[in-house]
């Protein structure tokens, strides 16, 4: 187990945390009646575009996240968790099925409907008598000015809210609620310049979760809390931004070489052009982003308190993760696109459940978000789905000292994920990352990136053309291509050394 330092990102040595032996999780082969008695509740919090380096307990000294820190103190943080796409729909489709985006035909934002190429884990749990609910985003299909078409998702309660504006037709639950309060998104923005915390979509999602948690029931439940924050526009409530001393903050990391590198990749789609975000501009950019995360953290505290007050904390697994990250000025970029820097592809992944998950552990094994679904199946005592590409993290969660290596490498793709018009750049990229090296191939452009993540954790020195690293590049290309081919068809299980 290792800690990472903020910004520099270098592995800093043993964490030195004390690990005590806790109770074991429910056995997967228990009889159905026993299994149902031991099935944990699941509170699954998925933020939108939250980077891995946004939590105080994981090394960010500038942000206040006492409740995320508490989840780590009472559980485990995977410090090297990677999403399977840097764009919303393919990432969400991937972790909700335990499968990579391409074989389930979930490759891009803007698809008309969810193809149902693989079952959603929420539907599988609902079929096993879980009472399932959602507040916030689903985003398995297009939601541009229309209410998203629901797939077979298993949710009994469905408070759908994509991005918070008042341009939606009736059926956008958050905007309908604002209207019931005698106000609206535009009205609040015109009055305050931002959405006050009590009217904020993150607060509203949390209120819906609290209502659901307090319901009387006899069986287990799952709640998906999918807030829109900290997705742009970066407009936190004023009191959260005012907590920051802007001048004392760092600037987003940037090197002169970034301009040349991003110019070399100018034909590979990204949502912004490269330029340095220096001085107060860059510092304010980070402060706004972190302020939104502090609002999320405050609401996580409300959820923990509700679980404790209702006597459900001991039997509830809390998961905190995000669909992908955000560049927020790092390398001179904003937002997202076809790139695979750590700020985009690495995300928080925290599990907390007293008596099951080892406490106060920073686990640095390589992990993927597709690993969440098989973990939930095993923890609930349900049969494994051999079509999943994910690998259960339960051994890591309960006995990390003896679990060994989880994955030899992690994998992520970008498949024409954001181009909607004929004139937009249709870009394709594949990333494979081992403990030491990260290889990115921008398909059709004859170029890519190779980073030594041990010597260059900030990803500023591209070794793609370096003659001393051609063997490393070729080895990773072969591994990446093999994995792509072997997981092309839905239902293909990764076996052997993969």
Residue, then its C-alpha position, 0 to 999 in steps of 0.5 A: x500500500x502506498x501514498x501519492x503526493x499531490x501534483x507531483x504524483x510520485x509514489x512516496x513509499x509505504x503508507x504505514x497504516x495499521x491494518x486489523x483483521x476484520x470480519x469476513x464478507x458473506x460467503x458466495x455459496x450461502x443458501x438463498x435465505x442466508x444470502x438474502x439476510x447478509x446482502x449488504x445495502x449499497x450506496x453508490x455515489x458517482x460524481x461527474x468528472x472528478x479527478x483522482x487528486x481531489x481528496x485531502x486524505x489522498x494528498x491534496x493539501x488545499x481541499x477540505x474533504x472530511x467526509x471523503x476522508x472519513x470513508x477512507x478511514x473506515x474503508x479502502x481507497x484504490x489510488x490507481x483506479x482507471x476509467x475505461x473511457x474519458x467520456x460519460x456514456x462509454x464510461x458509465x455503460x462500461x462500469x454498469x455492465x462490467x464490460x469494456x465499451x466497444x463490445x457492448x456498443x457503448x462507444x460515444x455520447x449521443x447514441x439514440x438509445x441503450x442497446x441492451x447488449x449486456x445486463x446492467x448490474x442494477x437490473x441484476x441486483x433488482x432481480x435478486x430482490x434489491x430495491x433500487x433507486x437513482x437520483x441524477x444522471x444515467x446517461x446511457x443514451x442521448x440527453x440533448x434537450x430531451x428526456x433520456x430513454x430508460x433502458x431495462x435498468x432495474x430502478x424502482x425509484x427514478x429521479x432523473x436529472x441530467x445537466x441542471x438547466x430549465x430548458x428541459x421538457x416536463x420530466x426532468x425531476x430536478x427542474x420540476x422540483x425547483x418549479x415546485x419551490x417557486x423558482x427555476x434554474x435561470x431565475x436563481x442564476x440571474x438573482x445570485x450568479x450561481x445556484x445556492x446550496x439549498x437549491x443545488x442539484x447535488x443537494x437535491x440528489x442527496x435529499x432524494x437519497x435520504x428519503x429513500x434510505x429512510x423508507x421501511x423495507x425488509x430486504x436490501x437496497x441500492x441507491x445510485x447518487x449520480x450528481x452533475x458536479x464537478x462537471x463544468x460550468x464551474x459555478x460553485x455556490x459563493x460560500x464554498x468558493x470564498x473558503x479558498x485563499x486564491x493567492x495561496x493555491x498552486x497553478x495548474x501544472x504546465x510546461x512549455x513543451x505542452x504547447x508543442x505536444x498539443x500542436x502535434x495532436x491538433x488533429x486529435x479531438x479535444x474540447x479545448x485548445x492548449x494555453x497556459x493558465x497562469x497566475x490568478x486565472x489558473x488558481x481561481x480555476x482550481x478553486x472553483x473546481x475544488x469548491x464544487x467537490x467540497x459541496x459534494x463532500x458536505x452532502x456525503x456527510x449528510x448521507x453518512x449521518x443518515x445511515x448512522x441515525x437509521x442503524x444501517x451504516x454497519x450493513x451498507x457498502x458505500x462506493x465513491x467514484x467518478x465516470x472520468x476526470x477533467x483537465x482543469x488547466x493541467x497541460x494547458x487543457x480544459x474539459x475532456x476529449x481524446x487524451x489519456x492523461x492521469x487527470x482524465x483517466x484516473x478517478x477516485x475509487x473508495x469502498x467503505x463497509x464496517x466489518x467487511x472492508x479493511x479500514x484506512x488502506x490506500x491500495x495502489x494496485x492497478x484497478x479498473x471501474x469495470x471491476x465494480x460490478x463483479x465485486x458487487x456480485x461476489x459481495x452479494x453472494x450472487x453468481x459471477x457473470x463470466x461475460x464481464x471483463x471486470x475482476x472482483x476486488x473483494x479479495x483486495x477489500x478484505x485481505x489486501x496483504x495476501x491478495x497480490x497483484x490485481x491486474x498487470x495493466x489497465x486499459x481505456x479507449x476513446x472511440x469517436x466519442x464526441x463527434x456529432x457532425x460531419x465536420x468534427x474530428x472523428x478520433x480514436x485512441x487506446x491506452x494501456x498502462x502498466x505499473x511503470x509505463x503508459x502507452x497511448x496510440x492515436x489510431x490513424x495518426x501514426x503517433x502516440x505517447x509513451x510515458x515513464x510513470x515512475x520517472x515522469x508522473x506528470x506526463x511531460x516527457x513523451x518517449x514515443x520516438x525515443x530509441x531507447x524505449x522502442x522495445x517497451x513501446x512494441x511490447x505494450x502495443x502488442x498487449x494492447x492490440x491483443x486485449x482489444x481483439x480478445x474483447x471485441x465480442x460481448x460475452x468474451x471473458x478475459x482468461x489466462x495472463x490477461 
